Amino acid sequence: MNQQQIRKFRKRLIGWYRENRRDLPWRKTNDPYCIWISEVMLQQTRVETVVPYYQRFLQCFPDLPSLARSDLEAVLKAWEGLGYYARARNLHRAAGIVIAEHQGVVPQDPDLFGKLPGVGVYIRAAVTSIAFDKPLPAVDGNVKRVLARLMKIGEPVNRSSFHRSFTAAAQQLLDRRQPGTYNQAMMELGALICMPGQPDCPRCPVRSFCSAFKENGVDRYPVRLRSEPVPEYRIAVGVVCRNNRVLITRRKNEGLLGGLWEFPGGKIGPREDPEAACIREIKEEVNLHVEVMAHLSRVKHAYTHFKIVMDVYRCRYLGGRVKLSGPVDYRWIRLEEIDRFAFPKANHKFFPMLRKVGCR
Ligand code: SF4
């Protein structure tokens, strides 16, 4: 596209966006804190999933000081089920830094904002363009797909080493006078019209600018390289029952599920019996002797880079005092108290069965 076409493209795109954009809660505010929360939640997560989380999160932490003041555990509880828990931990840390080092005001300067925990290239561009009109292109998976089709970019969208090509294309098209609106318009086009499987080209406001459409080659873009199959791990977990209470442990504040509560357990060895693995893991992790009473449930769960098959056992406490190796905290709780703690989604899958059989 030449400069004149690019200007027309922006006008058409933004005009369409103003008419057709979805009425989403984060679009009704100019508060950079709220925009930041929404963009962090929206990474790799569907809009319909995010809306109730966003609303609940802002009820719990309506502004940046309230988030900074709160316990990490309360933040994780509000985030529970949304996944990618490092995002919640980073937001909490970043809020503390904004209070301590920026007088409680979200930095407008993209370089300063970009130094906060969890603020990568995409979040930096999305938040500072939408909240402060900074001229940075926000390039997520949706936008890459649209760019690949519009400009016939043949480099794979799912390899970070080619990200630069997409950023360069996005820079070229960006409307520097209204970058926040432009970025949101591109994302909305990707979400509503230029969708992954079946783009709705007949309804597309920018089809006259789209190289792939003009050449009848929409199905060839974007190019994706085949991903490695994700590994599957077998896990054994024990619900240790003692005096009508069960033992839960808290993971350290790092990694995929850092800071969340869970039941003790771990990977089953290559030729290991799952019940034996459960007893061994409980001994290694919390230093208790237990015996398996019954198999409670088998849970399958997929994370981004691996899958698990988790066998859950009800176990009887036999002896020993809790000594932690790995987890950083523990509690003996009644089952009625379980909702006060944040657990990974895979654990929630066996809670109904656990509630039914109890911990006697
Ligand atoms: Fe996407 Fe089709 Fe529009 Fe091109 S014409 S941008 S492929 S929806």
Boltz pocket constraint, residues with backbone or C-beta under 6 A from the ligand:
constraints:
  - pocket:
      binder: B
      contacts: [[A, 146], [A, 149], [A, 150], [A, 193], [A, 194], [A, 195], [A, 199], [A, 200], [A, 201], [A, 204], [A, 205], [A, 206], [A, 207], [A, 210], [A, 212], [A, 213], [A, 218]]
      max_distance: 6.0
